[in-house]
Amino acid sequence: MRNEILCGMVLLLWTGLAHGVTPIGPATSDLDQGQFAIGFDYSNGDFETDYENLIATYSGLGTIVLPDKSISADLEGYFGKVSYGIKDRWLVFARFGQVDIDSEKDFTYGLGTKITLKESDELDLGLTAQINFLTNDESFSDSDWEYAEGELDFYVAQIALGPVYKSDKFRLYGGPFVDWADGDGDLSGRLIYEGTPIDVKARFDLKTELELGGYIGMSLEIAENLDIMAEYQITDNWDIFGAGLQFKF
């Protein structure tokens, strides 16, 4: 029973993983050299991942390794974004925001770049790479824990390749992507088990694996230098709907 209580605490901490899931957008650069853009992204969906190597030390009871476990949760995220055109076909961007998972809110930030590999009148080809970081800290007490503190550090990296079809103010885009996540966590506290306080220390790892997925979306220029977009991403372990707004200047 005490192991089930510990796993519950790890699950609470590990839900921060979903903070790495953000929209991709068109894989090409749409900024000229020296041009800026500010924007807002939204994401909504669900995910599933695994943690492994959960090693727990109970005072007076020794150390055990708990079985690997899967986690699933829903997410809703809000992100601000600032982009800059380094060259006519190459931009970089920074993202910052907050994701709400079962009423748990945390700050996340990330960096990325987009490069236009090939251009034509109607069809462009681009490459996007982005990485998001999160440190998730939790501390609380309840009927099972006199106190508990945990910290999770992880990153999620994504590389997407895809064509962008252009028609006047409308763009249709999509393609494949690869996704990679890595991280670890630590937990310490005092567990109350059958009326007896037990000091606990534990560590665990994200089960890292390379995932293949796909994305499809569309964007529309609704006013001069003002675009809106909608997008869908899917892999074996998660799928999200994304939307965004961008103003270029």
QUICOR-V573701 format. One record per run of one state. SS is the DSSP state (alpha for helix, beta for strand, coil for the rest). FROM is the first residue (numbers start at 1). LEN is the number of residues. If there is no record, write none. Layout:
SS/FROM/LEN + SS/FROM/LEN
This chain:
coil/1/1 + alpha/2/19 + coil/21/15 + beta/36/23 + coil/59/3 + beta/62/5 + coil/67/2 + beta/69/19 + coil/88/2 + beta/90/12 + coil/102/2 + beta/104/15 + coil/119/4 + beta/123/18 + coil/141/4 + beta/145/23 + coil/168/2 + beta/170/24 + coil/194/2 + beta/196/11 + coil/207/4 + beta/211/13 + coil/224/2 + beta/226/9 + coil/235/3 + beta/238/11 + coil/249/1
